[in-house]
């Protein structure tokens, strides 16, 4: 289920489906660069919409040859938390390796609660 959530999230991201992204994110989301958690992430997405980035995202993915590869990704589950690593993301500008951290929310759905990004 965690890998399926990851695959769906990646597909929606690359397709520019901004309205679905927050469905994959836990209320307990934390990342040091997103001070304010899920609410701040929602603000960033809304800003992207207002600036036109979201509408153009699928074209930008093609233009920059952006890819997310899950072939080597392994899911590690420990009780009600999990991680998916390594997720390889690349574009013409370079590449990063991502670890997504998940937790099983009260409704039983695995959602992203954090991320580590290497290579930025």
Secondary structure, DSSP 8 states (H G I E B T S, - for coil): -HHHHHHHHHHHHHTT-HHHHGGGB-TT---TTSTTHHHHHHHHHHHHHHTTHHHHHHHHHHHTT-EEE-TT-EEEEETTEEEEEEEEEEETTEEEEEEEEEEE-TTS-EEEEEEEEE--
